C-alpha cells in the first residue's frame, strides 16, 4: 500500500510511521519503556511493521513530547496522557467551532450591500 505512494510524499506526511521505537525514544530523549507506557495508556498507538516492530509518526512524536514535558514536571503518566488527550480534543473542537463561525459568516447577508435592507 505505501509502496504506491512516492517516498517524497510519505516523508511529508505527519501520519506516516517513519520512526522506529529506538529512533523515536532517542529523538524525544526518553526510553523505549516510556513510549510503551504511552501506548499502554492509549495516548498513542504505533503502527507495526511487517516484522511486528513499532513505528511512530511525527504526529505521534509531538504528542509523546507533550506528555514527556508534563511527566518531567512531575505529572503522573496516566494524568499526563489524559491532559494531552483533552488538549487535543479542545483544539479540534475549537477548529470545528471556527469553521462553523466562518460558514455562518458567509451565509449571513451583507447588510451594507446595496439592496439588502
N, C-alpha and C positions, 0 to 999 in steps of 0.2 A: 504494500500500500504506500509506504513512504518512499519507496524506490521510484514511484511515478512522479514524485514532487522534486523539482530541481533542488540541489543542495543549497544554492543561494537563498531560495525561498524558505527552506527549513531553518537556516541559520537566523533568519529574520523573525521567525515565528516564536513568540513568547511561550507558547504551549508545547513546543517540540521538546521531547525528553532527551536532551543532548548531553546531560552530565551524569557520570557515574556517581555512586554514593561517595566514594573516596574523594573524587574531584569536588563534589558539592560540599562535603564537610570541610575540605581544605579552603575553598572559596569563602565559606562562612566563618572559618576559624573555630570550628567546633569538631565534634566527634561523630562518627557514624551512629553511635548509640543515641545521640541527640536526635538525629534525623529519624531513626527508627521510632523513638518516643513520639515524635510529631506524627508519624504515621499511625501509631497505636492510638493516639488521641484524635485521630481522624482530621487533623488540620490539613495535612497534605497526603495525597495518595500517589506515590510514584508509580509510573508505568514500569512494566517488566520487559526486559529484553527477551529474545528467544531462549536464552540460557537461564532465564529466571532472575537476572540481576536487576536491581532497582535503578531507574533512570529518572532524573529530575529535570524539569523545565526551568527557564529563567523566572517565570511567574511563580513557581513553587519556591524557588530560592529566595525571591523577595519576601514571600510570606514567612518562610523559615527565618530569614534575617530579622524580621519584625518580632517574631516570637523570641528569638535569641536576645534581642535588646531588652525585652520585658523580663526574661529569666535572669539576665545579667544584673538587673536592678532588684532582684530578689522575689519576683513574682513566681509562684509555683507554676510548673509547666502546664498543668491542666487549666489553671486560670489564664495563663498567657495565651493558650490556644483559644479559649473561649473569647477573650478580648479581641484577638486578631479576627476571629470569625465575625464577631459583632461589628467591628470596624469595617470589614469588607461588606457586610450586609448593609450597613449605614451608607457607605459610599455608593453602592449600587442603587439603593432607594433614592438617594439624592440625585443621582444621574437620571433615573427614571422620572422623578418629580420635575427636574429641569426640562426634560424632553416634553412632558405633558404641558408645562407652562409655555414652552416655546410654541407648541402646536396650538394651544388655546389662544396665544397672542396672534398667531397667523389667521385664525378663524374669526377673530373679533374685527368687525368692520372699522375702518379708519374714519373716525367721526370728523376729522378735519378735511377729508377729501370733498371736492365739490359734489353736490347732490346727495350727500349722506346725512341728511338732517334727522 
